[in-house]
């Protein structure tokens, strides 16, 4: 019962705040058959060497129809990465292979799928601003948020 109460509290907190704070060096981000992540911003704890992000697609549509990915990069690189992702297109996985500007990225997932990525604190600088976003078919126009 205590676990259910804790989970309900977390859901209410995230729903009300639309921010997620990594606890114990891990967090979960979800999406669905729409153009939205479950969070609008992410706060990473400074005491973690790395943070594991579980990315889940809760919808039912396949990746070819309503797929999403989760990409992390400097905010200043977001649009150039998206422009190159558009050139790569579906055949290129909506992301240039081995793009040095990309800090971390998941594969594209569809309904019922999940994947994980690791954010290493050593790859982030306190003097830079970072964002998470989806590069599939320019979803980053609305599927994006800051990382702090």
N, C-alpha and C positions, 0 to 999 in steps of 0.2 A: 504494500500500500504506500509506503514511504517513497519507493521508487516511482510509482505512478504520480504521486503528488509532485515530486521533483521534476519529472518530465513535463507535466502540465505547466508548472511554473516556468520552465525554460521556454516552452512554446509560447506562452503568454508574453514573456519578456522579449523574445525575438520578434513576435508579431507586433508588439507595441513600439519597439524601438527600431526595427528593421536594420539593426546592426548585429554583428556577431563578434564575440570575443573568444579567441581560442583559449580553451581551458585545457590544462595538462598537455599542452603542445599538440592539440588536434582540434579539428572543427569539421562540421559538415555543411555543405552548401547543396541545395537542391534546385531543380528546375522542372519544367513540365512541357506540355504541349502549348506553350505560349512564349512570349519574348521577355522573360523575367527570371532573375535569380531569386532565391528565397531571402536574400539579404541585399541591402543597398550599400553597406560598407563593412570592412573587416578590420579588427584590431588584433595585431599579433603581439603576444607577450614578449618582453625583452629578455626574459630569462631562459628562453628556449633556443637551442642551437638550430633546431629545425622544427617545422610545424607540418603535420600530416593533414592534408585536406581530402576528405572523402566527398566526391562529387556524384550526386545521384539524379537521374532523370525519372521523375515520378509519373510521367505521362504514358501514353500508349502508342503514340506514333513512332515509326521507325526513324533511325538517324537520317536516312535519305530524304525524309519529308520534314521532320522538325528536330534535327540533331543540334546539339550544342557542345561546345567545349569550354574550358576554363583556362584562360591564359593570364599570366602575370608578367608585367613589364613596367618600365618607367612610364609614367603618365605622358611624358613628352614623346615617347615612341609609339603610343597607342595608335594614332592615325596612320603613320607610315607602315606599321605592321599590318593594320587592316587593309590599307591600299595594296600591299603586296599579297596579302591573303586572298583578296578579290582576284588578283592575277593568277594565283595558284588554283583557285576554284575548287570544285568538288574533287576533281582528279588529283589535286595536290593536297587534299585534306584540309583545305581552307587555311593553310599556314605554310609559309616557306620552310622547307626542310633546313634544319640546322641554323635557323635564324639567331644570330648572336644577341639580338636585342631582346629575345624572349628569355625570361628568367626561368619560367616553368610553364608547362602546358599539358593538359590532358588530351587524350584522343577524343574524337567526336563520339558522343553516345546518344542513343535514342531511348524510347520508352522502356522502362524496366531495367535499364543498364546502370552500372555505376563504375567508377574508376577512382584512382587516388593519385595525388601528386604530393611531392615534398617541397616545402619552401625552406631553403637554408638561409639562416640569418646572415651568414657570411656573404651572401649574394645581394644583400640590401645595404644601402648606405643611408645613414640618418640625414644626410644633406639632400637626398633625392625624394621625389614623390612617386608613388607606385599606384597602379590600378590593376584590377582584375576585369576581364571582359571576354566576350564570345566573338570569335572571328568568322563564324559560319554566316555566309550571305549577308555580311555587314550588320549582323545582330548587335555589334558593339555600339551602334547608334543609341540603343536603349538598354542593352545588357552590359552594364559597366558599373564600377564603383571604386572608391578609393580604399587603399590599404594604409593603415597607420600602425 
